[in-house]
Amino acid sequence: MSANLDLVRSLYADWERGDFSKREWADPEIEWVTVGGPEPGTVKGSAVRERFRDFLSAWQQVHPEVEEYREIDDERVLVLVHRVARGKTSGLELVQASGAELLHLQDSRVIKFTWFWDHDRALVDLGLKV
């Protein structure tokens, strides 16, 4: 198992418990790309923290449930997930069973995080599914 995969597994162990407090894994100039969903686009650096804080403020009990880890190459790890959250205002539970997250790492830091709303879209975009 590679050091990158070890790092990603440790991040998701915390995240599955709903603990998003650690920040040292993210490069200060991290790029966050959202593919699909209600707010597709790209943010960088400090704007990533703001966007993530805004997202978390609308939900409670937010966490991913990992289905599978896949090392794509020496710098990228794909994580297939179920996303679970409950709306703070509505109390409605949101479960999106088809999510995927691609982490691009350099020097033990995530430099790019691609958040795919759709599991199949991630596999197609990465050439892993036709």
C-alpha atoms as one frame of an Amber mdcrd trajectory, in Angstrom:
protein
   0.000   0.000   0.000   1.366   3.410  -0.938   1.886   6.365   1.396  -0.783
   8.291  -0.556  -3.342   5.537  -0.067  -2.451   5.364   3.642  -3.008   9.122
   3.956  -6.355   8.992   2.132  -7.542   6.076   4.278  -6.643   8.000   7.447
  -8.549  11.091   6.214 -11.655   9.083   5.453 -11.478   7.264   8.799 -11.925
  10.679  10.448 -14.482  11.885   7.914 -16.622   8.742   8.298 -16.933   9.678
  11.986 -17.973  13.215  10.961 -14.629  14.706  12.066 -13.510  17.311   9.520
 -11.301  19.250  11.956  -7.863  18.355  10.567  -6.458  20.697   7.928  -2.798
  19.689   7.536  -3.614  17.269   4.709  -4.648  20.114   2.364  -2.150  22.173
   0.403  -2.687  25.915   1.125  -3.459  26.439  -2.575  -5.680  23.373  -2.913
  -8.029  23.302  -5.906 -11.568  21.996  -5.249 -13.517  20.938  -8.336 -17.197
  20.011  -8.118 -18.455  17.986 -11.079 -22.245  17.980 -11.410 -24.733  18.767
  -8.676 -26.330  22.103  -7.838 -23.060  24.101  -7.698 -20.501  22.759 -10.193
 -17.288  24.706 -10.523 -13.811  25.272  -9.142 -12.482  27.159  -6.128  -8.913
  27.482  -4.853  -7.016  28.225  -1.681  -8.948  29.912   1.139 -12.168  29.838
  -0.922 -12.200  26.056  -0.475 -12.496  26.388   3.299 -15.320  28.934   2.904
 -17.248  26.743   0.465 -16.867  23.691   2.659 -17.901  25.651   5.776 -21.016
  26.900   3.920 -21.881  23.341   2.896 -21.425  21.989   6.423 -23.513  24.809
   7.928 -26.631  23.530   6.119 -26.245  19.926   7.278 -25.805  17.900  10.422
 -24.458  14.371  10.779 -22.509  14.789   7.521 -20.163  11.969   6.582 -19.109
   9.757   3.694 -19.365   5.979   3.837 -16.510   4.509   1.821 -17.341   1.765
  -0.659 -13.914   1.415  -2.236 -10.477   2.982  -2.617  -8.705   2.834  -5.996
  -5.172   4.016  -6.654  -5.329   5.521 -10.144  -1.591   6.270 -10.370   1.282
   7.470  -8.151  -0.486  10.753  -7.340  -4.228  10.081  -7.482  -6.605   8.058
  -5.325 -10.280   7.614  -6.216 -12.716   7.009  -3.360 -16.187   5.668  -4.144
 -18.609   6.770  -1.424 -22.153   7.006  -0.167 -22.745  10.506   1.179 -24.940
  10.819   4.246 -26.281  14.015   5.809 -29.380  15.371   7.548 -30.720  18.851
   6.798 -30.432  21.146   9.838 -33.686  22.956   9.110 -35.796  20.272   7.445
 -34.450  17.226   9.274 -34.621  15.385   5.961 -31.935  12.815   5.350 -29.910
  13.063   2.159 -28.173   9.947   0.945 -26.440  10.022  -2.395 -25.272   6.525
  -3.136 -23.308   7.305  -6.272 -20.603   9.734  -5.194 -16.896   9.651  -5.945
 -13.986  11.780  -4.810 -10.636  12.010  -6.560  -7.700  13.183  -4.464  -4.552
  14.354  -6.263  -1.587  14.294  -3.878   1.958  15.652  -3.895   4.401  15.610
  -0.969   1.795  14.145   1.419  -0.699  16.941   0.711  -3.879  17.022  -1.332
  -3.358  19.590  -4.095  -6.623  18.931  -5.929  -9.885  17.428  -4.708 -12.482
  16.560  -7.338 -15.954  15.949  -5.932 -18.143  13.996  -8.360 -21.844  13.979
  -7.585 -22.241  10.938  -9.809 -20.232   7.743  -9.356 -20.578   6.692 -13.016
 -19.492  10.118 -14.282 -16.259   9.798 -12.301 -15.520   6.377 -13.739 -16.230
   7.528 -17.300 -14.203  10.753 -16.931 -11.237   8.764 -15.603 -11.490   6.171
 -18.387 -12.370   3.410 -15.946 -15.796   2.672 -17.427 -17.058   2.860 -20.977
